Amino acid sequence: PPEHLAALDAELAKAAELEAAAPGTLAHINIHGGCDSFDEAQADEYYSGALPRIDAFLATHAHLSTGARSGVSHESHRGRPLFHPT
């Protein structure tokens, strides 16, 4: 999880740079975080670290909290901790 959290930090920093360069560009952030090989403890560690980072990002980019596709989503397909095959 630490390297996945570092990658999330880098991606959120890039998103902030994009928004600073072209205000209003970001409408929604879709995160492909975590890994399907995480056990439950690793997934908990990842999301325990990721959610505060995302909250902090949204606090400084309030416009992402409004609109039809507000905020941030986490992918839930194969290869991600939220995937469930049934």
N, C-alpha and C positions, 0 to 999 in steps of 0.2 A: 503493500500500500504506500509506503513513503515515496517511491518513484512515481506512482500514479498521482499522488497529491502534488508532487513537484510539477508534473506535466499539466495538471489542472491550473496550478498557479501561473505557469507560463502562458497557457491559453487564455486565461482571464486577463493577464497583462496585455496580450496582443489585442484582445477585444477592447480593452480600455484605450489602447493606443489608436485603434481604428475609430472608436467613438470620438476621441479627442481631435483627430484629424478631420473627421467628417461627422459633425454632430447630427444625431438623428438616424445614423446609418443602421444601428442595431435595433432590431424589432423583437428579437427572441434569441435565446441561446439554448442550443440542444447539445447536451453533454454525452459523450460516449465514454463513460468512466468505469473504472474497475475492470475486472477480468473474471471470466467464467471459472477459472481455476481457484479463485478465492474460496476459502472455507467461510463459514458463517462469521467467525471472529475477525478474519481479514476484511470481509465485506463491512462489518460493523465499524472496524477501524477506519476504513476508507470513507464511509458516509459520515462518521463522526467528525472527520477532518474536513470533508468536502462541504457539508452543509453550512458551517459557519463562514467558510470562504465565500460561498455563493451569496449568503445573506449580506456579507460585507460589500461584495461587488454590487448587489442590487441597491444597497443603501446609498451608494455613490452614483448610481445610474437609475434614478427613480422612474424615469419614463418607461423602463422595461417592465414595470409593475402594472402598467395599464394597457388597455387594448385587447383585441380578440385573442392574441397569442401571448399573453403577458408572461413575463418572467423567464424561468429556466425549466427545461425538462431534462430528464435522464432517460436515455435509450433503454429499452427493455427487450431487445432482441437477442438472438444467440450470441454468445460471447460476452455477455454482460451479467452482473450479479442478479439483476431483476428478472432475467429470463426464466420462464417456466414452460416446459414442453407440453403441458396439457391444457 
